[in-house]
Every structure is written in C-alpha cells, then in structure tokens.
Amino acid sequence: MNGGIARSGIALAHRRLSIIDLSPAGAQPMEDLSGRYVIVFNGEIYNHLDLRIKLEDEGAVAHWRGHSDTETLLAAIAYWGLERALDLTCGMFAFGLWDRATRNLTLARDRLGEKPLYYGWSDGALLFASELDALLTYPGFDNEIDRSAVAAFLRFSYIPEPATIFQNIRKLQPGHFLRLTSPFDASPSRPYWSLEAVALAGVRRVSRGDYEALCGEVETCLEEVVASQMLSDVPLGCFLSGGIDSSLIAALMQRSSRGATRTFSIGFENQRFNEAGHARLVAQHLGTTHTEFILTEADALSVVPELPKVYSEPFADPSQIPTLLLSRMTRQHVAVALSGDGGDEMFGGYNRYIFAPGLWRISSAVPKIGRIAGGRLIAALQSFGANDRSVLRSAADIIGLPLTTIDKLSKFGGVIARAHDSQSLYREIVSTFSDPAEVLLQPESETPGLGLSEGLDKILCLEEWMMAMDAVTYLPGDILVKVDRAAMSASLETRAPFLDRRVVELAWRLPLNAKIDGRIGKRILRDILYRHVPRDLMERPKQGFAIPLDQWLRGDLREWAESLISEAQLASTGVFDPSRVRLLWRNHQSKAENAGWRIWAILMMQSWLLHHASRT
C-alpha cells in the first residue's frame, strides 16, 4: 500500500478478475499519472477507447501506461472532473476514488445498478466493498441484523435498496455518487443520472417517426452497443435461453463476430419448464457454437447449501439455482458472457404490463365489495387448478380464451381483491408475502425501499409507471443481484447490452405501442429479431427462467427444506413463527396450495441466518 494513503488513514485493496489489459499495467489500486487520484474499480467502461481518443485529441494525455479501462477512467476524472467523466462513460461499475489533494473519498455506482457497492460504519471506521462478506472480515464489525429489512425481504424475496441485512450498512443507489470528507461524514449521496428523469424526458418527446424507421434506429443502437460490449482480452460468449432478448443479443453478436459465437443454455428434466430445445434451434439457425446443460433435482440439491455464501445476504429468487449452475458451466469455456437482462423492463416484456392495466381499469370501475368478490373468484381458479388443470381448461373453454391467458389472469385475482389503487396493485403483484407479519415471530415495519417520485403515476400511464418502478426496484434488487453474484462467484463477468444508457434512453423515447401492442410485449424487439430468426421459432408464450420449485420441494429438496424449517431450527433463529410456517409447509406438501415461492423465501432466510451464525 502506498505510504501517502497509509498516512491518510485509508486502505484500498482489490482482487482482480482480469478482462481487459491482463498485464501489470492494469493492476489495482491504480494511480493516475499525476499521482493525485487512486482508484479501486469493479466493472467495465465499454466506450473507454472512444474516451481515450477524446482525451488525446484534447491534449489531456500524452502517453498511456497500458490499455485498461481503469486507466482511462482515472484520466477522464483527472481531466474533466468526476461528474463530467461519469456523464461521458457507458458501462457498469462500482468504484472508490481517493483524492490526495482534497483528502476526499468518493464512491460511485453505475446507472442501473449492475455492480454492487456496500458501505457503512463500524467501530468508528468507514467501510466499503463490492461484496458484503468483505465487510464482515473487519475486526469488530457491527453485525446487528435489521429486522425491518427481514420484513421487506419476505415481501419482495430480496432486500430492497438502499437497505441491507445489517443495520449500519447500506447499498449505494444506482446512478449516484457519495463524496466523503471524513470517516464520520454522513452526507447524502447525489445522483449523476436518473432513470426517472430519463422516463419523463422520453414520454415528453416521444419519437413519432415511421415504425420501420424506429426498428432500424433501435437495431443500429443495439448493434453498436453489442459490438462495444464484445471488447475483451479473454474469450467471451452469450447466455441463450431461446427467448426474445437473449436470442436478439446472440444474433447481433454473431453478426459482429469473425467466427462462431459461443452460446450457453440450461434446461430441466421436467419438460413443462424446459426451454433448452428452443435455445438449441435458435443456435442452429444462427450458427453459434452451442452448449447446453440439463438440470436435475440432484443438481439443485448439490448447490442449495452454497447459496447463502454466494449471495452474501438473504436472496430468494428461485432461478438463482439455474443461474448459478449456468454461470459455472459457461465459465468452463469463456470468461465473459453477454445476457438479455433488462429487455423486459425497458421494452415492456413482463406479463404484468399486459394483463394488470386492463384488469385494473375494468375492476376499478366496480364497487370495492364487487371487486373483492370478483378477485377472489378469479383467484379460486388458480387454487383449484393447482391440483387439477382441467379446471382451468374448462374455464378457458367457457370464456373463450387460451388456457395460458386464463392461467395468467387467475394469478392476478387475489391481487385485484387486495388492491385499493394502481400503486397498491403493483405492490401486490410483486409481493411474495402480501403480509410478511403473518409468518414473523415479532412483526416489524418494513424498511422503505427506493421508488418513484410522488405524482409520477399521474404523468406516466400505468404500463410506463410499472416499467419505471421495475427499473429502479426489481431490476437492481433482484435480476441484477441474481446474475452478478452467481457469475462473479464463478469468476465470470456478465454484460447486459439492454442496460447501456444509449439503449435505455432510446427505449424511453419510443411510443408505448412500439413496446406493448395488445397482448404482445416487446413488439419492437420481436420485429427486429424476426430479421435474424424465423418467426415460427419464437412465437410461444413467455416463460421466464422458471424452475419446478413446487415439485422440487415435494421431492428431492424436501428433506433439506424440512431440516431448515423444523420447529427446533425455527426456534433457534428466532425470526419466524413456527406454527404458521409449519402450517404453510403442511399445506404445500398436501397440495392444498402451491406455496413454493413463499416457502423458498423462508428457507433462504433460515439458511442465511444459520450460515451467518456459524461465522460469528
């Protein structure tokens, strides 16, 4: 460690996954040429070569020590200042920057929250890291659990930002930087970019051009972004689920690649959840070099004990299992993988954008008592259908809608019954537990998470408002956590072209009907993809990265789960009400209800609590 830093009472350390500039010139912590700034940096700056040219043209840099994007970022900060440099960058990152001249420490995080940054105070010291577990190694670390974060976790299956599982540790908000003048400085973070501002600007100047021209504009933007994200000094490939988003990224990669792009997919023995065959057909059409892995219950059982360590704080999106196994398989062949993450949030892909607004507009015109009764009736379809799919088939025949549509509508029934306005409708849709207190031993108020400004729902339509909410909550709290932690545990870097600022800002300038058209989401991405892949390979219901969780918890995962939520173990952790958890478990095992998602949240919290207790 440099002596000047040590005398300032600050220590910076870095463990590197080398992707660009594998030489010692890319090592960190790194000083700028003047010696004023020192940085520890996690992530990638995709446009760093363009920034280098700009810096050279403006006479800011006479020579470079290497060709890493870290050196480029340092030079940009030294020449333009922090906020201007952040505004010019396109990338995913979290970094700590020490300024020797002003003795200030600055923490910064990328726009959408692809990379994590934890910070807080313990025993009189300011701590920060890109992994929560790193903070636990500090002597005297204050590991008091935040009970309100536990309640929020049960609602969402993740701990919403800026909270963490620990009382004195926070996550830096996406698109923010925090400048600290002393270890005891509690100044608030400041935004340098805002998804909300982008959304407002976009809907106020919507592109009114010809639809085909809009398709061309989006495709050109995506081509440029994908090409910039293929910059790497190590082998790279692409996750391919066979869905719209990943198939389009794979197609654009293949177009930009000199050889065959490496693609990777994962499937399931249970054919109802298995999309590996679709991915294989897409890969064959595109001409990629494709690798697939079929996941069994035994495979899942082998990794579930590792989940608390991989995710470092409670996290309960069940698709974390295939994501972790896919990352490990992919890392055997490449060190970088592009993904389709962000396509749903930016281009209107989730079923809730399609079904919820229409249902709410109809149901909100009905008196509350009628809405509750109707919602419960619709929800009853799902309850009966849990054991007998013929119930849903009969309902589909009577109403004259496809079974898949009835299945989706039935899932919204209970939500409609509980919602009192459009915002509570969204909250119910994204809730694992509508009332976390029902299973907690000592009910706590939920820690408030990030959200949108009051009144924005009056400016944006419900579909747009939900997309914006997902982009600032569900995306950084769930989707990006799931992928980043799984991939980094396997020493694999993932990149998401749909989350590049250029794509995000363009997506919000599109008219809504370019994204959602009737019962079709991601309309414009589909039409672009059909230029590369035959339509008949892609036209099927959206499935997502679902796993047969209900079945697994009654099968090979049952014994493992039983050991975690036995009355003795529940009593030992002291968080859950044993009688209520055991009732939920019995109902699931008897098929009185499918409670897999709710039970999984309890299991992941229990697993993390026991893992944490073993380290303290």
N, C-alpha and C positions, 0 to 999 in steps of 0.2 A: 504494500500500500504506500502511496506517495506520502512523503513526510508532511507536506503542506496540508494535505487532507487530514492526516492524523492530528496535527496541532489544532485543527479547527474542531475537533471532537466529532468528526463524521467518518464513517467507514462505509465504503461501497464494495460490493462483491458481485460476481457474475459467473454463472455456469452457462456455457455457450453450446447451442445447437448450431453448428456451422452450416450455413446455407449459401451465403454469398461471401466471397473472398475468404477462402479457407486458410490463408497464410496468417502468420503472427500479426500482420498489419490490420487484421480485423478483430483482434482480441480486445476484450473489455475487462475493467473500466478503461475508457478511452479519453484522452485529452485532445482538445483542438490544437491547431498549430501554434496558437499564441500561448497556450498553457492556462488560459483563464477558465475554460469550461472543462468539466469532467462528467462523463455520462455512463450510466448503465442502461441498456436498451434491450427490450424484448419485442421482436416483431420484424416487419419488413416495410420499407418505403419503396413502393412499386415504381414511382416516377423519379427515382433518385438519379438516373442517368440524365434525364431532362434537366433536373435541378443543377447537376454538375455543369452542364453546358451553359446554363443561365449564369451561374456563379463565375465561370471562366470568362464569359462574354462581358460581364460587368467588372472584371478585373479583381474579383474578391479572392481568388485562389490562384497562385502561381504554379503550384505543383501539389500532387496528391501522394500520400504515403502508400496507399493501396487502392482497392476498388470496392470497398464495403459501403453499404448504405448508411451505416452508423457514422462513418467519417463525413459523408455527405450531409447528414442531418446536423452534425456538430458545426460544420462550416456554414450551413444555412442559418443556424441560430446565431452564430458569432457575427455574421454579416447583416442579416435582416432583422435580428431580434426574434424573440420567442414567438410572439403571436403571428407575425408575418410568415415566419418559417412554418408554423403549424398550418396556416391557411393555405400555403402552397403545396403541402405534402398530400399525397394519396397513399394510404397504407393502413396497416394495422399495427398498433404499437402500444406499449406502456414504457415509460422511462422515468428515471430520476436524474436531474441535472444539477450539479453543484457549480455555483458561480464563485470563484475565489475572490473576485474583486468586491462583490457586494455581500459575500458570505450568506447568500440565499440558496435554499434548496427548492427546486421546482419539480413537482410530479405532474405528469400529463398522460392522458389516455386517448386512444383513437375514437373516432366519431361515433361508431355504433357499438363499441364495447367488445370487439373481437378478442382483445387481450385484457387480462385482469390486472388490477393494481389495488392491493390492500395496504391500508395504512392506519396508524393509531398510536396510542401512547401506553407505555407500560413501565412502571418503576422509574418514572422521571425521564424516560427516553422516548424519542420519536422513532417508530419502526415503519418500514415499508418493504414490500416484496411483491413479486408477481405470483407467488404461491403462499397460501395461508399457512401451510405447515412450516414454512421457513421462519415465520414469526414465533412459532412455538418453541423454537430452539433457543430463543433469547432467555438468559438466566432471569428468573423472577417474573416471567411472562404472566400477566393477569388473564387467566383463562375462565373468568366468570361467564357462564352461559347467559345469553339474552333470552329470557323466557317469552318476550313478545315476538322475537324472531322465530321461535318454535311455533307459535300460533300461526304466524304468517306462512311459515313453511308448509303447515298442514293444509292451508287454503290453496297454495299455488304449486306445491311439490318442489319448490325451490325457495331460497331466502331472497326476497326482492331487494334490489339495490335501493339505497346505499348501505343497508344493514348487512351484518354477517352474524354468524352464530355466537360471536363473542361481543360482550357489551362495549368494549373500548376500541374495537377495530371496525373500520368502515371500508367500503369499496369506493374508489374514486369514480364519479359519474362519467359515463361516456361523453366525449366531446368537451371535457373540462380539463383545466389545469389548476394546480394548487401551488401557490408560492409561499414558502415559509421563511420567516426571518430569524426564527429561533426554534429550538426543540419544543418550546411551550406555546408557540404561536397557534391559535385556533381560528385563523382567518378562513372564511368560506371559500370554496373553490369557485372558479369563474368559467363560464362557457366560452369557447372559441368557435363553436359550431353547434347548431341546434336543429334536430330533426323537426321539431315543432315549427321553427321559423321556415325551414325548407318546405314543409307541407303547406303552410299559409301562403308563402310566395308562389308555390306551384298552382294551387287552386285559384289564385287571383289572376294568373296569367297562363291559363291552360292553352296548350297547343291546339289550334283549330285547323291544322292542315289536313290534307288528304290522308286517309287511314294507311294506304300503302306507303305513302311517304314517311309516316310515323314509324311504320315497321322497319323501313330502311334506316331511319335515324337510330332507332334502338339497336338494330343489328350491328350497325357500324360502331356504335359506342361499346357494345359488348365485345365485339371483335378486338377493339383497341385495348380494352381492359384485360381481357383474357390473355392477349399477347404480352402485356406488361407483367402480368402475374405468372407468366411462364419463365420469367428471368430467374435462373438458378444455376449454381455451380455444382449441383448434385442432381441425381435422377429424380424426375417428377412424373406424376400421373394424375388420375381423376377418380373420385368416387362416382359410381354409376348405379343408381337404383332402378333405372328404366323409366323413371318419371319425367315430367316435362323439364324441370330445372336442371337436373344433373345430365340429362340427355343433350340439352342445348349446350351446356358447358363442354361436354365431351365432343360434340360436333364442331364447335368453334376451335377447340384445342387441336382436333385432328386436322382442321383446315390450316392452322398456323404451324403445324409440326412438319418437320422434314421427313420423319419416319412415322411408324405406328405409335399412337398414344397408348400408354398403359392405363387400363381401366379396371376397377375393382368393385365387386358387389358381394352382398351377403344375402342368403336366403334361409328358409326354415323348412324343417321336415313337414310341418303342418301346411298343406297346400293352400289353405284359406288365407294364409299370411305370406305365402312365398311369391315374391316378385322376381326371383333370380332369373327365371326363364325370359321374362320381358327384357331385363337388362342384357341378357345374352343375345337376344335377337337384335337389339339396338346396336350392340357392339359389333355383331357380324355385319350389319348394314354399313356401319361407319368404317369398318376395317381396323378397329383397335385391337391391341393385344390384351385379351380379357382374362381375368382370374376371378373365380367365384368360390365362396365358402358356404357350406350348408350347416346351419347352426342347429344343434340338438339341445334337449333339456340338460343333458350331461355337461355340455359345453357351458351353458349358462350357470349351472351349479358350480362349475370349477372357478368362475370368476367373481361370483357374488361376494365372497368374503373379502375381496380386494377393493370393492367399491368405496368404502369409507376413506381408504388411503388415496385412491386415485382422485376423488373429488374433494377431499380435504375438509369440506363442511357438508352437512346433510343435503342430499340431492336425490330426487325420486322420479325422474322421467324414466320409465322402464326401458325405453330404447337406448339408454346408456349401455346396456349389455351388448347388443349387436354393434353399437358404435365403437365400443372398446375392442371387441374382437375383430371388427373390420380394420380398425387402425393398426392393430398388431399384425394382421395378415398383410396389409398394404406396406407396412414398414419393412417387411422382408424383401421387398422389391424396389421401393423408392423412398426418398426422404421427404418429399413434398407432395401433397395431394390437393387439387382444387375440388371444391364442392359446390352444390347448388343451394347452399343455405342463403336465406334472405329473399329468395324468389317469391315465396308466399306472401311475406309481409309487404314487399314493395310492389307486387303486381296482382294482389288480390286472389291468392290461391286457397285460403282456408275455407272450409265449408261454412263456417260461421258468417263469413261475409256474404254468402249466397242465400242461406236459409234464415238467419236471425232477423235481418231488417224487415223482410216481408212478413214473417210471423209477428214481429213486434208491431208493425203498422196495422195489421189486422186486429191483433189481440188488444192493443192499447185503446182501440175504439169500443171495446167491450167493457161493461162494468167490472170492477175488481173481482166480485164474487163469481161472475161467469168466467173470467179469465183464469181464476184459480181452479175452478171445476174442470174447464176445458184442458188446462195444462196437465192436471192430474190424470185425466182420461188418456191424453196422448202418452204421458209417461208410463201409464199402465201397460201400453202396448210393448214397450221395451222390457218391462218386468216379466210379462208373460212370455215374451219372445226369448228370454234368457234360456229357458228350458225347451221351448217348442217353437222352432222357426216357422211352423205352419200358421201360427197366429198372425205373424207379420205378413206372410204370403196372402192370407185371407183378407187382411186389411188392405193390402195393396190391390187385390182384385176388385174389392168393393169400391174403393176410392178411385181406382183407375190410374194409379201412379206406379212407377217402378218400385220393386222391393227395396233397392238401395236408397231411394228417396224417402220411403216410409221409415226405414231404419234410422236415417239421419233426423227426420222430423221427430220421431219418438224420443230421441235423446234430448231434444230441446223442450220436451213437455214440462218436466219438473222445473226447468229454468224459467219458463214463461210463468208458471204458477207462483214462483217466489219473487220475480222482478216487479219493481214498482215504477221504474223509469228506464230509459235506454242505457244509462250508465250502470245501474244495478243489473240490468240484463247481461251486459258484457262481463261484469264481475262474476255473476253466477255461471256463465259459460266457461270461464277459465278456472273455476274453483274445483279443486279436488274434494275438499270438505266445505260445504256451504256454511257449516257452523263448526269450526275447529274445537270449540269448547265441549262438544258432545263426547269427545274421547280423552280430553285432558283431565288430569287429576286436579290441577289448580288452574282454572281458566284464566287466561291473560288477554289483555287487549292486544291486537295485532300491530306490529311495528309498521308505520306507514312507508310505503314504497314510492318510487318515482311515478309520475303520471303526467298528464297534460294540464295546461292552464285552464282555470275555470272559465266557462263560456265558449271554449273551442268547439264543443259539440253543437253550438248554435251556428257556427261558421262552416264546419265540415258536415257533410251528410254522414249518416250512421256508418256506412261502409268505410268511408275515409277515416272517420274518427276511430273505428276499431283497428284499422291498419296502423294508424299512428300510435295508438295505445300499445299494440303488439310490438311495434318497433322500439319503443322506449322501455318496455317491461318484459314481455315474454321472450323477445329475441335475445337481449343481453343476459337475462336471468336464467333462461332455460336452454334454448337452442345453442347459443354460442358457448355456454358453460359445458354442455354435454359434449360437444365436439372438441373444444380446445383441451379440456382436461384429459379426455380419453386419448387424443392424439399425442399430446405432449408427454403423457406417461409412457408412450411407446417411442418417444424421440422422433415423432412425425410432425412436420409442420403442415397445417391446413390453411388454405386461402379461399376466400369467398368472393368471386367477382361481382355478384349481385349487390354486395355491400360497399363496393367502391363508390366514393362520393359522386363521381360522374354519373353512374347508373342510378343512384338514389335520387339525385336532383332531377334527372331526366324523367324518371318514373313518376315523380310527383307533379310534373308538368303535363302528363298525359290526361286526356279526358277519362272519366270513370268507365265509360263503355268500351274503352280500349283495354281495360283490365278485367272488368266484370260485365258479361253480356248474358242476361237472363240467368240460366243455371250453369253457365260456364265461367270459371275463374281463369285468370292468367291468359286471357284471349290473345293478347299481342305476342306473348312468348310462344304460345301454341302455333300461331300462324308463322312466326319466324322459324320455329323448329320444323314445320312441315316443308320448308325449303330444303331441309337436310335429311329428314327421316320421313318415310311414308306415313300418312295419317293413320292407316289401319294398325300400325304398330303402337300407337299412342292412345287411341280412343278407348279408354276404360275408366271406371270410377277412381277418384283419388283415394289412395290407401294410406299414405304416410309410412313412417318407419315403425309400424305397429308390430308387437310381438304377442303370442298367445299367452298372455300373462295369467288370465283367469284359469286356464287349463294347467299351466305350469305349477301354480300354487296349490292345485289339487293333485299334482303328480310328483315329479322328481324334486321340486322345490318345497314340497310340503313339510318334510322333516326338518329342513333347515329353518323354515319360517316358524314352525312350531317351537323350536328351541329358543327363538328370539322373543316370541310373544307368549311364552308360558307365564303363568301367574307369578312365578318366582322371579323371572327376569324382568317383567314389567314392574314388579315391586322394587327390584334392585336399582333401576334407573330413576324411578320416582316421577316420571313425566306423565304417563298415561293412566287412565282409569282402567284397571284390569278387567272389571266386569263388563264394561262396554266394548273393549277391544275383543274380549273372548266371545261376546255375543256376535260381533261382526264377523269374526273368524268362523264361528259355527254356521252362521247363515250362508257364508260363502261356500263352505265345504258341503253343505246340504243342497246347494244350488237354489236356495230361497232367493238369493240375489247374487249378481256378479259384482263383487266389491274389490276386485283385484287392484285397481288404481289406488283406492283409499288404503287398503292393507299394505300395499307397496310403500306408501309414504310412511306409515307407522314402522314398517320393517327397516327402512333406510334410516330413520331417526334412531331407532333402537340400536341398529348396527353401528351407527356413528358414535352414539353415547358410550357404548361398550368399548369401542376402539379407542375413543378419547380417554376413557377412564384407565385403560391399560397403559397409557403413556404418561399419566400424571401421578 
